[in-house]
Amino acid sequence: MNDTSIDRSGSARLARRMERGAAFLGSEVAIMAGAMSWVSERNLVAAMSNAGGFGVIACGAMTVELLDAEIAATKALTDKPFGVNLITMHPDLMALIEVCGKHQVGHVVLAGGLPPKGSLEAIKASGAKVICFAPTLALAKKLIRSGVDALVIEGMEAGGHIGPVSTSVLAQEILPAIANDVPVFIAGGIGRGEAIAGYLDMGAAGVQLGTRFVCATESIAHPKFKQAFIRASARDAVASVQIDPRLPVIPVRALKNAGGELFTAKQREVAQSLDEGAVAMAEAQLAIEHYWAGALRRAVIDGDVEHGSVMAGQSVGMVTKEEPIADILATLMAEAAQALEARAA
Ligand SMILES: Cc1cc2nc3c(=O)[nH]c(=O)nc-3n(C[C@H](O)[C@H](O)[C@H](O)COP(=O)(O)O)c2cc1C
């Protein structure tokens, strides 16, 4: 092929940069809609995959029977590939993997910590590809040695459970070292296509977005949950704060609300009870751990955006309206193509 036969348009450049990631996912474009508990169910997942992206079911705390039904229902809505996100701490993890195998799910995403013994092997034996989250370069290398097929790097700008490091720093540290070994998808804080183009240029195979897809028309999130997203700006999406080192708090990024303030008050109250010897350590820690139980469901499904957990990333300020997921995807792709074209000019 001589030089003049190469299509130098922005969209052709974008397609070339996404080729590896899209081939890995089996989708048209290398954009994943990251699993979001209660939000990423059959409707959003199927709509994302039908639009040419890659949807991922959030298993969360679902039972084996519920996941079985959810996968079957998603397959009824799309014949395109989609993935299933399983939380490694789920007590029935191996049975959930079996259900994915029964449905010949092509990609299983393991979230919430390092994969327990035997889980990678079980997923691969079912014929599915395994995607894991890599919080550091050392763990990324370890996961690759263990046989994962692809990695997601997620920075602290993201909605939901987060680590301490930003997406841009993780991408700079991890991509140059491993992007040739396995496809790497970048997540956290991506709201526009220009950022997608940037990470692809740095060697990413693709990206994963969550926050940007919550207000898709096809998302079943409660209208009040969507409205909270549309109203919010980046600085409203804050990480939960731990106020006492004795009481562990899992960092979660969510919109500021009364529930968050009461949580801080609760930590103070429990810490004081500990000081006074009124409660034992285990009991105190459990009180903190259980505080948010069911809170995401209350916000997403019931619309209690004041006391529920409105998990959202910092890109929430770039969510300005409810629109079909195909339109969101088209906008992101157009912005990315334009950015690549402008850079080349
Ligand atoms: C409401 C909400 C719920 C989420 N639930 C999960 C989950 O169950 N499992 C998971 O691996 N990630 C979860 N995430 C993270 C997303 O999959 C995705 O990686 C993240 O949203 C990407 O960053 P962004 O929000 O900046 O786009 C959740 C995110 C949000 C906003």
The ligand as a MOL file (V3000), in Angstrom:
LIG
                    3D

  0  0  0     0  0            999 V3000
M  V30 BEGIN CTAB
M  V30 COUNTS 31 33 0 0 0
M  V30 BEGIN ATOM
M  V30 1 C -23.9360 4.5940 39.3610 0
M  V30 2 C -22.6550 3.8170 39.1230 0
M  V30 3 C -22.5900 2.4730 39.5190 0
M  V30 4 C -21.4330 1.7180 39.2660 0
M  V30 5 N -21.4150 0.3820 39.5980 0
M  V30 6 C -20.3330 -0.3810 39.2790 0
M  V30 7 C -20.3280 -1.7890 39.4910 0
M  V30 8 O -21.3050 -2.3660 39.9770 0
M  V30 9 N -19.2220 -2.5040 39.1360 0
M  V30 10 C -18.1210 -1.8890 38.5630 0
M  V30 11 O -17.1430 -2.5820 38.2630 0
M  V30 12 N -18.0960 -0.5580 38.3350 0
M  V30 13 C -19.1730 0.1980 38.6650 0
M  V30 14 N -19.1760 1.5480 38.3670 0
M  V30 15 C -18.0260 2.1160 37.5880 0
M  V30 16 C -18.3280 2.0850 36.0660 0
M  V30 17 O -18.3910 0.7720 35.5740 0
M  V30 18 C -17.2470 2.8070 35.2420 0
M  V30 19 O -16.0040 2.1530 35.3260 0
M  V30 20 C -17.0720 4.2520 35.6790 0
M  V30 21 O -18.3220 4.8630 35.7790 0
M  V30 22 C -16.1890 4.9950 34.6640 0
M  V30 23 O -15.9140 6.2840 35.0700 0
M  V30 24 P -16.8730 7.5520 34.7480 0
M  V30 25 O -18.0010 7.4320 35.7210 0
M  V30 26 O -15.9980 8.7030 35.0480 0
M  V30 27 O -17.2990 7.4430 33.3260 0
M  V30 28 C -20.3040 2.3240 38.6390 0
M  V30 29 C -20.3800 3.6850 38.2810 0
M  V30 30 C -21.5350 4.4330 38.5020 0
M  V30 31 C -21.5700 5.8840 38.0690 0
M  V30 END ATOM
M  V30 BEGIN BOND
M  V30 1 1 1 2
M  V30 2 1 2 3
M  V30 3 2 2 30
M  V30 4 2 3 4
M  V30 5 1 4 5
M  V30 6 1 4 28
M  V30 7 2 5 6
M  V30 8 1 6 7
M  V30 9 1 6 13
M  V30 10 2 7 8
M  V30 11 1 7 9
M  V30 12 1 9 10
M  V30 13 2 10 11
M  V30 14 1 10 12
M  V30 15 2 12 13
M  V30 16 1 13 14
M  V30 17 1 14 15
M  V30 18 1 14 28
M  V30 19 1 15 16
M  V30 20 1 16 17
M  V30 21 1 16 18
M  V30 22 1 18 19
M  V30 23 1 18 20
M  V30 24 1 20 21
M  V30 25 1 20 22
M  V30 26 1 22 23
M  V30 27 1 23 24
M  V30 28 2 24 25
M  V30 29 1 24 26
M  V30 30 1 24 27
M  V30 31 2 28 29
M  V30 32 1 29 30
M  V30 33 1 30 31
M  V30 END BOND
M  V30 END CTAB
M  END
